[in-house]
Amino acid sequence: MWENWGWGMPGYFGWGGMVLGLFVLIGLVVAVIAGVRSFLRTEHHPSATSGSHEENALEVLKKRYARGEISREEYLRIREDLRD
């Protein structure tokens, strides 16, 4: 029923199958690490995709001041807080 194709247990690829399995396992580990690294770079770092957080906050502040939502004193106080 089972044939012995070389070294190892009958019906299996012997040492060749073990080496192939090792390469597949190493490839999967490398792929998972690369995927996690890519996810962490793009999802958790706003500067990686759309500028730094400080620039975005200052732009929002400028727009709010331009629309008249906040006074000049509030604008200056918040701008100083953001720069610290």
C-alpha positions as CSV (number, residue, x, y, z in Angstrom):
1,M,0.0,0.0,0.0
2,W,2.6,2.6,1.0
3,E,5.7,3.0,-1.0
4,N,9.1,4.0,0.3
5,W,10.3,6.9,-1.9
6,G,13.6,7.3,-0.2
7,W,14.7,8.3,3.3
8,G,12.1,8.7,6.0
9,M,8.8,7.1,6.6
10,P,6.9,5.3,3.8
11,G,4.6,7.5,1.8
12,Y,6.3,10.7,2.7
13,F,9.0,12.7,0.9
14,G,11.7,12.0,3.5
15,W,14.4,14.6,4.1
16,G,13.3,16.6,1.0
17,G,9.8,17.1,2.5
18,M,11.3,18.3,5.8
19,V,13.5,20.8,4.1
20,L,10.7,22.1,1.9
21,G,8.5,22.4,5.1
22,L,11.2,24.4,6.8
23,F,11.5,26.8,3.9
24,V,7.7,27.3,3.8
25,L,7.6,27.9,7.6
26,I,10.4,30.5,7.3
27,G,8.6,32.2,4.5
28,L,5.4,32.4,6.5
29,V,7.2,33.9,9.5
30,V,8.9,36.5,7.3
31,A,5.6,37.4,5.6
32,V,3.8,37.8,9.0
33,I,6.6,40.0,10.3
34,A,6.6,42.2,7.2
35,G,2.8,42.5,7.4
36,V,2.8,43.6,11.0
37,R,5.6,46.1,10.4
38,S,3.7,47.6,7.5
39,F,0.5,47.8,9.5
40,L,2.3,49.6,12.4
41,R,4.0,52.1,10.1
42,T,0.8,53.2,8.3
43,E,-2.0,52.8,10.8
44,H,-0.4,54.1,14.0
45,H,1.8,56.9,12.8
46,P,-0.1,59.8,11.3
47,S,3.2,61.4,10.1
48,A,3.7,58.4,7.7
49,T,0.7,59.3,5.6
50,S,-0.5,62.9,6.2
51,G,2.0,65.0,7.9
52,S,2.7,65.3,11.6
53,H,0.0,65.6,14.3
54,E,1.2,69.1,15.2
55,E,0.8,70.4,11.7
56,N,-2.7,69.0,11.5
57,A,-3.7,70.5,14.8
58,L,-2.3,73.9,13.8
59,E,-4.2,73.8,10.5
60,V,-7.4,73.0,12.3
61,L,-6.7,75.9,14.7
62,K,-6.1,78.3,11.8
63,K,-9.3,77.3,10.1
64,R,-11.3,77.7,13.3
65,Y,-9.9,81.2,13.8
66,A,-10.5,82.1,10.2
67,R,-14.2,81.1,10.5
68,G,-14.5,83.2,13.6
69,E,-15.2,80.3,16.0
70,I,-12.5,81.4,18.4
71,S,-11.1,84.7,19.5
72,R,-7.6,86.0,18.9
73,E,-6.7,85.4,22.5
74,E,-7.9,81.8,22.4
75,Y,-6.0,81.3,19.1
76,L,-2.7,82.6,20.5
77,R,-3.1,80.6,23.7
78,I,-3.9,77.3,22.0
79,R,-1.1,77.9,19.4
80,E,1.4,78.3,22.2
81,D,0.1,75.1,23.9
82,L,0.5,73.1,20.7
83,R,4.0,74.3,20.2
84,D,5.1,73.1,23.7
